[in-house]
């Protein structure tokens, strides 16, 4: 699993256009569930399917609220799986590692 911090809309678009399987973790500072999701990713990265996906970390304070609204993100954390730039799965709140893995297994 490769984890990449996104700092701009252009950077985000580059990964969306890549045709790869991409998880986007929409998060913000001072979000307890966001910290818990990071722990889930620490466990997930040791699974067999982890190498099939890139994880983009998109922080509200970096890209702004308007970007989150444009992506229809209304709470943090929101975890969205994209395949070839199209949304195929969306999970909100704390997500256990097995749920992260299940979405990939279904769409990989």
LUMVEXRO-532619 format. One record per residue: residue in three letters; residue number from 0; x, z, y of N, C-alpha, C, O, CB in turn. Coordinates in steps of 0.2 Angstrom, whole numbers, plus 5000, padded with zeros to 4 digits. Glycine has a CB too. Layout:
N
+-------+------+------+------+------+------+------+------+------+------+------+------+------+------+------+------+------+
! vexti ! sepa !   nu !   nw !   nv !  cau !  caw !  cav !   cu !   cw !   cv !   ou !   ow !   ov !  cbu !  cbw !  cbv !
+-------+------+------+------+------+------+------+------+------+------+------+------+------+------+------+------+------+
!   ALA !  NUM !    X !    Z !    Y !    X !    Z !    Y !    X !    Z !    Y !    X !    Z !    Y !    X !    Z !    Y !
...
+-------+------+------+------+------+------+------+------+------+------+------+------+------+------+------+------+------+
// end
This chain:
108
+-------+------+------+------+------+------+------+------+------+------+------+------+------+------+------+------+------+
! vexti ! sepa !   nu !   nw !   nv !  cau !  caw !  cav !   cu !   cw !   cv !   ou !   ow !   ov !  cbu !  cbw !  cbv !
+-------+------+------+------+------+------+------+------+------+------+------+------+------+------+------+------+------+
!   UNK !    0 ! 5004 ! 5000 ! 4994 ! 5000 ! 5000 ! 5000 ! 5004 ! 5000 ! 5006 ! 5009 ! 5004 ! 5007 ! 4995 ! 5006 ! 5000 !
!   UNK !    1 ! 5003 ! 4995 ! 5010 ! 5007 ! 4995 ! 5017 ! 5002 ! 4997 ! 5022 ! 4996 ! 4995 ! 5023 ! 5009 ! 4988 ! 5018 !
!   UNK !    2 ! 5004 ! 5002 ! 5026 ! 5000 ! 5005 ! 5032 ! 5003 ! 5003 ! 5038 ! 5009 ! 5003 ! 5040 ! 5000 ! 5013 ! 5031 !
!   UNK !    3 ! 4999 ! 5000 ! 5043 ! 5001 ! 4997 ! 5049 ! 4997 ! 4999 ! 5055 ! 4991 ! 4999 ! 5054 ! 5001 ! 4989 ! 5049 !
!   UNK !    4 ! 5001 ! 5002 ! 5060 ! 4997 ! 5004 ! 5066 ! 4996 ! 4998 ! 5070 ! 5000 ! 4994 ! 5072 ! 5001 ! 5010 ! 5070 !
!   UNK !    5 ! 4989 ! 4997 ! 5072 ! 4987 ! 4992 ! 5076 ! 4987 ! 4994 ! 5084 ! 4984 ! 4999 ! 5085 ! 4980 ! 4989 ! 5074 !
!   UNK !    6 ! 4990 ! 4990 ! 5088 ! 4990 ! 4992 ! 5095 ! 4986 ! 4988 ! 5100 ! 4985 ! 4989 ! 5106 ! 4997 ! 4993 ! 5097 !
!   UNK !    7 ! 4984 ! 4982 ! 5097 ! 4981 ! 4977 ! 5102 ! 4976 ! 4973 ! 5098 ! 4976 ! 4973 ! 5091 ! 4986 ! 4973 ! 5105 !
!   UNK !    8 ! 4971 ! 4970 ! 5101 ! 4966 ! 4965 ! 5098 ! 4970 ! 4959 ! 5095 ! 4968 ! 4957 ! 5090 ! 4961 ! 4963 ! 5104 !
!   UNK !    9 ! 4975 ! 4957 ! 5098 ! 4979 ! 4951 ! 5095 ! 4982 ! 4953 ! 5089 ! 4981 ! 4949 ! 5084 ! 4984 ! 4949 ! 5100 !
!   UNK !   10 ! 4985 ! 4959 ! 5088 ! 4988 ! 4961 ! 5082 ! 4982 ! 4961 ! 5076 ! 4983 ! 4959 ! 5071 ! 4991 ! 4968 ! 5083 !
!   UNK !   11 ! 4976 ! 4964 ! 5078 ! 4971 ! 4965 ! 5074 ! 4969 ! 4958 ! 5071 ! 4968 ! 4957 ! 5065 ! 4965 ! 4969 ! 5077 !
!   UNK !   12 ! 4968 ! 4953 ! 5076 ! 4966 ! 4947 ! 5074 ! 4970 ! 4943 ! 5069 ! 4968 ! 4940 ! 5065 ! 4965 ! 4942 ! 5080 !
!   UNK !   13 ! 4977 ! 4944 ! 5070 ! 4982 ! 4941 ! 5066 ! 4981 ! 4943 ! 5059 ! 4981 ! 4939 ! 5054 ! 4989 ! 4943 ! 5068 !
!   UNK !   14 ! 4979 ! 4949 ! 5057 ! 4978 ! 4952 ! 5051 ! 4971 ! 4949 ! 5048 ! 4971 ! 4948 ! 5042 ! 4979 ! 4959 ! 5050 !
!   UNK !   15 ! 4966 ! 4949 ! 5052 ! 4960 ! 4947 ! 5050 ! 4960 ! 4939 ! 5048 ! 4956 ! 4937 ! 5044 ! 4955 ! 4948 ! 5056 !
!   UNK !   16 ! 4964 ! 4935 ! 5051 ! 4965 ! 4928 ! 5050 ! 4970 ! 4927 ! 5044 ! 4971 ! 4921 ! 5042 ! 4967 ! 4925 ! 5056 !
!   UNK !   17 ! 4973 ! 4932 ! 5041 ! 4978 ! 4931 ! 5036 ! 4975 ! 4929 ! 5029 ! 4979 ! 4927 ! 5025 ! 4982 ! 4937 ! 5036 !
!   UNK !   18 ! 4969 ! 4931 ! 5028 ! 4966 ! 4929 ! 5022 ! 4967 ! 4935 ! 5016 ! 4965 ! 4934 ! 5011 ! 4969 ! 4923 ! 5019 !
!   UNK !   19 ! 4971 ! 4940 ! 5019 ! 4972 ! 4945 ! 5014 ! 4966 ! 4950 ! 5013 ! 4962 ! 4951 ! 5018 ! 4978 ! 4949 ! 5016 !
!   UNK !   20 ! 4967 ! 4955 ! 5008 ! 4962 ! 4960 ! 5008 ! 4965 ! 4966 ! 5012 ! 4971 ! 4968 ! 5011 ! 4962 ! 4963 ! 5000 !
!   UNK !   21 ! 4961 ! 4968 ! 5017 ! 4963 ! 4973 ! 5022 ! 4958 ! 4978 ! 5023 ! 4952 ! 4977 ! 5024 ! 4964 ! 4969 ! 5029 !
!   UNK !   22 ! 4961 ! 4985 ! 5022 ! 4956 ! 4990 ! 5024 ! 4958 ! 4992 ! 5031 ! 4964 ! 4992 ! 5033 ! 4958 ! 4997 ! 5020 !
!   UNK !   23 ! 4953 ! 4993 ! 5036 ! 4954 ! 4995 ! 5042 ! 4951 ! 5002 ! 5043 ! 4946 ! 5004 ! 5042 ! 4951 ! 4991 ! 5048 !
!   UNK !   24 ! 4956 ! 5007 ! 5045 ! 4954 ! 5014 ! 5046 ! 4953 ! 5015 ! 5053 ! 4958 ! 5016 ! 5057 ! 4960 ! 5019 ! 5043 !
!   UNK !   25 ! 4947 ! 5015 ! 5056 ! 4946 ! 5017 ! 5063 ! 4945 ! 5024 ! 5064 ! 4941 ! 5028 ! 5061 ! 4939 ! 5013 ! 5065 !
!   UNK !   26 ! 4950 ! 5027 ! 5068 ! 4950 ! 5034 ! 5069 ! 4952 ! 5036 ! 5076 ! 4953 ! 5032 ! 5080 ! 4956 ! 5037 ! 5064 !
!   UNK !   27 ! 4952 ! 5043 ! 5077 ! 4954 ! 5045 ! 5084 ! 4957 ! 5052 ! 5083 ! 4956 ! 5055 ! 5078 ! 4947 ! 5046 ! 5088 !
!   UNK !   28 ! 4960 ! 5054 ! 5088 ! 4963 ! 5061 ! 5089 ! 4958 ! 5066 ! 5088 ! 4952 ! 5065 ! 5090 ! 4968 ! 5061 ! 5095 !
!   UNK !   29 ! 4960 ! 5072 ! 5086 ! 4955 ! 5078 ! 5086 ! 4949 ! 5076 ! 5081 ! 4944 ! 5079 ! 5083 ! 4953 ! 5079 ! 5093 !
!   UNK !   30 ! 4950 ! 5073 ! 5076 ! 4945 ! 5071 ! 5071 ! 4947 ! 5074 ! 5065 ! 4951 ! 5071 ! 5061 ! 4944 ! 5063 ! 5071 !
!   UNK !   31 ! 4944 ! 5080 ! 5063 ! 4946 ! 5083 ! 5056 ! 4945 ! 5079 ! 5050 ! 4949 ! 5079 ! 5046 ! 4942 ! 5089 ! 5055 !
!   UNK !   32 ! 4939 ! 5075 ! 5050 ! 4938 ! 5070 ! 5044 ! 4943 ! 5065 ! 5044 ! 4945 ! 5062 ! 5039 ! 4931 ! 5067 ! 5045 !
!   UNK !   33 ! 4946 ! 5063 ! 5050 ! 4951 ! 5058 ! 5050 ! 4958 ! 5060 ! 5046 ! 4961 ! 5057 ! 5043 ! 4953 ! 5056 ! 5057 !
!   UNK !   34 ! 4959 ! 5067 ! 5048 ! 4965 ! 5070 ! 5045 ! 4964 ! 5070 ! 5037 ! 4969 ! 5069 ! 5033 ! 4966 ! 5077 ! 5048 !
!   UNK !   35 ! 4958 ! 5072 ! 5035 ! 4956 ! 5072 ! 5028 ! 4957 ! 5065 ! 5025 ! 4959 ! 5065 ! 5019 ! 4949 ! 5075 ! 5027 !
!   UNK !   36 ! 4955 ! 5060 ! 5028 ! 4955 ! 5053 ! 5025 ! 4962 ! 5052 ! 5024 ! 4964 ! 5048 ! 5019 ! 4952 ! 5048 ! 5030 !
!   UNK !   37 ! 4967 ! 5054 ! 5029 ! 4974 ! 5053 ! 5028 ! 4976 ! 5056 ! 5021 ! 4981 ! 5053 ! 5018 ! 4978 ! 5055 ! 5034 !
!   UNK !   38 ! 4974 ! 5061 ! 5019 ! 4976 ! 5065 ! 5013 ! 4973 ! 5060 ! 5007 ! 4976 ! 5060 ! 5002 ! 4973 ! 5072 ! 5013 !
!   UNK !   39 ! 4967 ! 5058 ! 5008 ! 4965 ! 5053 ! 5003 ! 4969 ! 5047 ! 5002 ! 4970 ! 5045 ! 4996 ! 4957 ! 5051 ! 5004 !
!   UNK !   40 ! 4971 ! 5044 ! 5007 ! 4976 ! 5038 ! 5007 ! 4982 ! 5040 ! 5004 ! 4985 ! 5036 ! 5000 ! 4977 ! 5036 ! 5014 !
!   UNK !   41 ! 4985 ! 5047 ! 5005 ! 4991 ! 5049 ! 5001 ! 4990 ! 5049 ! 4994 ! 4995 ! 5047 ! 4990 ! 4993 ! 5056 ! 5004 !
!   UNK !   42 ! 4984 ! 5051 ! 4991 ! 4983 ! 5050 ! 4984 ! 4982 ! 5043 ! 4982 ! 4985 ! 5041 ! 4977 ! 4977 ! 5055 ! 4982 !
!   UNK !   43 ! 4978 ! 5039 ! 4986 ! 4976 ! 5032 ! 4984 ! 4983 ! 5028 ! 4983 ! 4983 ! 5024 ! 4979 ! 4972 ! 5029 ! 4989 !
!   UNK !   44 ! 4988 ! 5029 ! 4987 ! 4994 ! 5025 ! 4987 ! 4997 ! 5025 ! 4981 ! 5002 ! 5021 ! 4979 ! 4998 ! 5027 ! 4993 !
!   UNK !   45 ! 4996 ! 5030 ! 4976 ! 4999 ! 5030 ! 4970 ! 4995 ! 5027 ! 4964 ! 4997 ! 5027 ! 4958 ! 5000 ! 5037 ! 4968 !
!   UNK !   46 ! 4989 ! 5023 ! 4966 ! 4985 ! 5020 ! 4961 ! 4987 ! 5013 ! 4960 ! 4991 ! 5010 ! 4964 ! 4978 ! 5020 ! 4963 !
!   UNK !   47 ! 4985 ! 5010 ! 4954 ! 4986 ! 5003 ! 4952 ! 4984 ! 4998 ! 4957 ! 4987 ! 4993 ! 4958 ! 4984 ! 5002 ! 4946 !
!   UNK !   48 ! 4978 ! 4999 ! 4961 ! 4976 ! 4994 ! 4965 ! 4978 ! 4995 ! 4972 ! 4977 ! 4990 ! 4977 ! 4968 ! 4995 ! 4966 !
!   UNK !   49 ! 4982 ! 5000 ! 4974 ! 4985 ! 5001 ! 4981 ! 4989 ! 4995 ! 4983 ! 4989 ! 4994 ! 4989 ! 4989 ! 5007 ! 4981 !
!   UNK !   50 ! 4993 ! 4992 ! 4979 ! 4997 ! 4986 ! 4981 ! 4993 ! 4980 ! 4983 ! 4996 ! 4975 ! 4985 ! 5002 ! 4985 ! 4976 !
!   UNK !   51 ! 4986 ! 4980 ! 4981 ! 4982 ! 4974 ! 4983 ! 4980 ! 4974 ! 4990 ! 4976 ! 4969 ! 4992 ! 4977 ! 4974 ! 4978 !
!   UNK !   52 ! 4981 ! 4979 ! 4994 ! 4978 ! 4980 ! 5000 ! 4983 ! 4982 ! 5006 ! 4988 ! 4986 ! 5004 ! 4972 ! 4985 ! 5000 !
!   UNK !   53 ! 4982 ! 4980 ! 5012 ! 4985 ! 4983 ! 5018 ! 4980 ! 4987 ! 5021 ! 4974 ! 4986 ! 5021 ! 4988 ! 4977 ! 5022 !
!   UNK !   54 ! 4983 ! 4992 ! 5024 ! 4979 ! 4997 ! 5028 ! 4981 ! 4997 ! 5035 ! 4987 ! 4998 ! 5037 ! 4980 ! 5004 ! 5025 !
!   UNK !   55 ! 4976 ! 4995 ! 5039 ! 4977 ! 4995 ! 5046 ! 4974 ! 5001 ! 5050 ! 4968 ! 5002 ! 5049 ! 4974 ! 4988 ! 5050 !
!   UNK !   56 ! 4978 ! 5004 ! 5053 ! 4976 ! 5011 ! 5057 ! 4975 ! 5009 ! 5064 ! 4979 ! 5007 ! 5068 ! 4982 ! 5016 ! 5056 !
!   UNK !   57 ! 4968 ! 5009 ! 5066 ! 4966 ! 5007 ! 5072 ! 4964 ! 5014 ! 5076 ! 4958 ! 5016 ! 5074 ! 4961 ! 5002 ! 5072 !
!   UNK !   58 ! 4967 ! 5016 ! 5081 ! 4966 ! 5022 ! 5084 ! 4962 ! 5021 ! 5091 ! 4964 ! 5017 ! 5095 ! 4972 ! 5026 ! 5086 !
!   UNK !   59 ! 4956 ! 5024 ! 5091 ! 4952 ! 5023 ! 5097 ! 4956 ! 5024 ! 5104 ! 4955 ! 5020 ! 5108 ! 4946 ! 5028 ! 5097 !
!   UNK !   60 ! 4960 ! 5029 ! 5104 ! 4964 ! 5030 ! 5110 ! 4969 ! 5024 ! 5112 ! 4971 ! 5024 ! 5118 ! 4968 ! 5037 ! 5110 !
!   UNK !   61 ! 4970 ! 5020 ! 5107 ! 4975 ! 5015 ! 5108 ! 4971 ! 5008 ! 5110 ! 4973 ! 5005 ! 5115 ! 4979 ! 5013 ! 5102 !
!   UNK !   62 ! 4966 ! 5007 ! 5107 ! 4962 ! 5000 ! 5108 ! 4956 ! 5001 ! 5112 ! 4954 ! 4996 ! 5115 ! 4960 ! 4997 ! 5101 !
!   UNK !   63 ! 4954 ! 5007 ! 5113 ! 4948 ! 5008 ! 5118 ! 4941 ! 5008 ! 5114 ! 4940 ! 5005 ! 5109 ! 4948 ! 5003 ! 5123 !
!   UNK !   64 ! 4936 ! 5011 ! 5117 ! 4930 ! 5012 ! 5115 ! 4926 ! 5005 ! 5114 ! 4923 ! 5004 ! 5109 ! 4925 ! 5016 ! 5119 !
!   UNK !   65 ! 4927 ! 5000 ! 5119 ! 4924 ! 4994 ! 5118 ! 4926 ! 4990 ! 5112 ! 4921 ! 4987 ! 5109 ! 4926 ! 4990 ! 5124 !
!   UNK !   66 ! 4932 ! 4991 ! 5110 ! 4934 ! 4987 ! 5104 ! 4930 ! 4990 ! 5098 ! 4928 ! 4987 ! 5093 ! 4942 ! 4988 ! 5103 !
!   UNK !   67 ! 4930 ! 4997 ! 5098 ! 4926 ! 5000 ! 5092 ! 4919 ! 4998 ! 5092 ! 4916 ! 4997 ! 5087 ! 4926 ! 5008 ! 5093 !
!   UNK !   68 ! 4916 ! 4998 ! 5098 ! 4909 ! 4996 ! 5099 ! 4908 ! 4988 ! 5096 ! 4903 ! 4987 ! 5093 ! 4906 ! 4996 ! 5106 !
!   UNK !   69 ! 4913 ! 4984 ! 5098 ! 4913 ! 4977 ! 5096 ! 4913 ! 4977 ! 5088 ! 4910 ! 4972 ! 5085 ! 4918 ! 4973 ! 5099 !
!   UNK !   70 ! 4916 ! 4981 ! 5085 ! 4917 ! 4982 ! 5078 ! 4911 ! 4985 ! 5074 ! 4911 ! 4986 ! 5068 ! 4923 ! 4985 ! 5076 !
!   UNK !   71 ! 4906 ! 4988 ! 5078 ! 4900 ! 4991 ! 5076 ! 4902 ! 4998 ! 5073 ! 4899 ! 5000 ! 5068 ! 4896 ! 4987 ! 5071 !
!   UNK !   72 ! 4908 ! 5001 ! 5076 ! 4910 ! 5008 ! 5073 ! 4907 ! 5013 ! 5078 ! 4908 ! 5013 ! 5084 ! 4918 ! 5008 ! 5074 !
!   UNK !   73 ! 4903 ! 5017 ! 5075 ! 4899 ! 5022 ! 5079 ! 4902 ! 5029 ! 5077 ! 4900 ! 5034 ! 5081 ! 4892 ! 5022 ! 5077 !
!   UNK !   74 ! 4906 ! 5030 ! 5072 ! 4909 ! 5037 ! 5071 ! 4915 ! 5036 ! 5068 ! 4917 ! 5031 ! 5065 ! 4904 ! 5041 ! 5066 !
!   UNK !   75 ! 4919 ! 5041 ! 5068 ! 4926 ! 5041 ! 5065 ! 4926 ! 5047 ! 5060 ! 4923 ! 5052 ! 5061 ! 4932 ! 5042 ! 5070 !
!   UNK !   76 ! 4930 ! 5046 ! 5054 ! 4933 ! 5039 ! 5053 ! 4928 ! 5035 ! 5050 ! 4923 ! 5036 ! 5047 ! 4939 ! 5040 ! 5048 !
!   UNK !   77 ! 4929 ! 5028 ! 5051 ! 4925 ! 5023 ! 5048 ! 4931 ! 5019 ! 5044 ! 4936 ! 5017 ! 5047 ! 4921 ! 5019 ! 5053 !
!   UNK !   78 ! 4929 ! 5017 ! 5038 ! 4934 ! 5013 ! 5034 ! 4931 ! 5007 ! 5032 ! 4926 ! 5007 ! 5028 ! 4937 ! 5017 ! 5028 !
!   UNK !   79 ! 4933 ! 5001 ! 5034 ! 4930 ! 4995 ! 5033 ! 4935 ! 4990 ! 5029 ! 4941 ! 4990 ! 5030 ! 4928 ! 4991 ! 5039 !
!   UNK !   80 ! 4933 ! 4988 ! 5023 ! 4937 ! 4983 ! 5019 ! 4935 ! 4976 ! 5021 ! 4929 ! 4974 ! 5021 ! 4935 ! 4984 ! 5011 !
!   UNK !   81 ! 4940 ! 4972 ! 5023 ! 4939 ! 4965 ! 5024 ! 4942 ! 4961 ! 5019 ! 4948 ! 4962 ! 5017 ! 4941 ! 4963 ! 5031 !
!   UNK !   82 ! 4939 ! 4955 ! 5017 ! 4942 ! 4950 ! 5013 ! 4942 ! 4944 ! 5016 ! 4936 ! 4941 ! 5018 ! 4938 ! 4950 ! 5006 !
!   UNK !   83 ! 4947 ! 4941 ! 5018 ! 4948 ! 4934 ! 5021 ! 4944 ! 4935 ! 5028 ! 4941 ! 4930 ! 5030 ! 4945 ! 4929 ! 5017 !
!   UNK !   84 ! 4945 ! 4941 ! 5031 ! 4942 ! 4942 ! 5038 ! 4934 ! 4944 ! 5038 ! 4932 ! 4945 ! 5043 ! 4943 ! 4936 ! 5042 !
!   UNK !   85 ! 4931 ! 4944 ! 5032 ! 4924 ! 4946 ! 5032 ! 4923 ! 4953 ! 5029 ! 4927 ! 4955 ! 5024 ! 4920 ! 4941 ! 5027 !
!   UNK !   86 ! 4919 ! 4957 ! 5032 ! 4918 ! 4963 ! 5030 ! 4914 ! 4963 ! 5023 ! 4909 ! 4960 ! 5022 ! 4913 ! 4967 ! 5035 !
!   UNK !   87 ! 4917 ! 4967 ! 5018 ! 4914 ! 4967 ! 5012 ! 4912 ! 4974 ! 5010 ! 4908 ! 4975 ! 5005 ! 4919 ! 4965 ! 5006 !
!   UNK !   88 ! 4914 ! 4980 ! 5013 ! 4913 ! 4986 ! 5012 ! 4914 ! 4991 ! 5018 ! 4918 ! 4989 ! 5022 ! 4917 ! 4989 ! 5006 !
!   UNK !   89 ! 4909 ! 4996 ! 5019 ! 4910 ! 5000 ! 5025 ! 4909 ! 5007 ! 5022 ! 4903 ! 5009 ! 5019 ! 4906 ! 4998 ! 5031 !
!   UNK !   90 ! 4913 ! 5012 ! 5024 ! 4912 ! 5019 ! 5022 ! 4913 ! 5023 ! 5028 ! 4918 ! 5022 ! 5032 ! 4917 ! 5021 ! 5016 !
!   UNK !   91 ! 4909 ! 5028 ! 5029 ! 4910 ! 5033 ! 5035 ! 4911 ! 5040 ! 5033 ! 4909 ! 5042 ! 5028 ! 4903 ! 5032 ! 5039 !
!   UNK !   92 ! 4915 ! 5043 ! 5037 ! 4916 ! 5050 ! 5036 ! 4922 ! 5051 ! 5031 ! 4926 ! 5047 ! 5030 ! 4910 ! 5054 ! 5034 !
!   UNK !   93 ! 4922 ! 5057 ! 5028 ! 4928 ! 5059 ! 5024 ! 4926 ! 5054 ! 5017 ! 4920 ! 5054 ! 5015 ! 4928 ! 5066 ! 5022 !
!   UNK !   94 ! 4931 ! 5051 ! 5015 ! 4931 ! 5047 ! 5009 ! 4936 ! 5049 ! 5004 ! 4942 ! 5049 ! 5005 ! 4931 ! 5039 ! 5010 !
!   UNK !   95 ! 4934 ! 5051 ! 4998 ! 4938 ! 5053 ! 4992 ! 4942 ! 5047 ! 4990 ! 4940 ! 5041 ! 4990 ! 4935 ! 5057 ! 4987 !
!   UNK !   96 ! 4948 ! 5048 ! 4987 ! 4952 ! 5043 ! 4985 ! 4949 ! 5038 ! 4980 ! 4950 ! 5032 ! 4980 ! 4959 ! 5045 ! 4982 !
!   UNK !   97 ! 4945 ! 5041 ! 4975 ! 4942 ! 5036 ! 4970 ! 4937 ! 5032 ! 4974 ! 4936 ! 5026 ! 4971 ! 4938 ! 5041 ! 4965 !
!   UNK !   98 ! 4934 ! 5033 ! 4979 ! 4929 ! 5029 ! 4983 ! 4933 ! 5023 ! 4986 ! 4931 ! 5017 ! 4986 ! 4925 ! 5033 ! 4988 !
!   UNK !   99 ! 4939 ! 5025 ! 4989 ! 4943 ! 5020 ! 4992 ! 4945 ! 5015 ! 4986 ! 4945 ! 5009 ! 4987 ! 4949 ! 5023 ! 4995 !
!   UNK !  100 ! 4947 ! 5017 ! 4981 ! 4949 ! 5013 ! 4975 ! 4943 ! 5009 ! 4972 ! 4944 ! 5003 ! 4971 ! 4952 ! 5017 ! 4969 !
!   UNK !  101 ! 4937 ! 5012 ! 4972 ! 4932 ! 5008 ! 4969 ! 4930 ! 5002 ! 4973 ! 4928 ! 4996 ! 4970 ! 4925 ! 5012 ! 4969 !
!   UNK !  102 ! 4930 ! 5002 ! 4980 ! 4929 ! 4997 ! 4984 ! 4933 ! 4991 ! 4983 ! 4932 ! 4985 ! 4983 ! 4928 ! 4999 ! 4991 !
!   UNK !  103 ! 4940 ! 4993 ! 4982 ! 4945 ! 4987 ! 4981 ! 4944 ! 4984 ! 4974 ! 4944 ! 4978 ! 4974 ! 4952 ! 4990 ! 4982 !
!   UNK !  104 ! 4943 ! 4988 ! 4969 ! 4942 ! 4986 ! 4963 ! 4936 ! 4981 ! 4962 ! 4936 ! 4976 ! 4959 ! 4941 ! 4991 ! 4958 !
!   UNK !  105 ! 4931 ! 4982 ! 4966 ! 4925 ! 4978 ! 4967 ! 4926 ! 4971 ! 4970 ! 4923 ! 4966 ! 4968 ! 4919 ! 4982 ! 4970 !
!   UNK !  106 ! 4931 ! 4971 ! 4975 ! 4932 ! 4965 ! 4979 ! 4939 ! 4962 ! 4978 ! 4940 ! 4957 ! 4982 ! 4931 ! 4967 ! 4986 !
!   UNK !  107 ! 4943 ! 4964 ! 4975 ! 4950 ! 4962 ! 4974 ! 4950 ! 4955 ! 4970 ! 4955 ! 4952 ! 4968 ! 4955 ! 4967 ! 4971 !
+-------+------+------+------+------+------+------+------+------+------+------+------+------+------+------+------+------+
// end
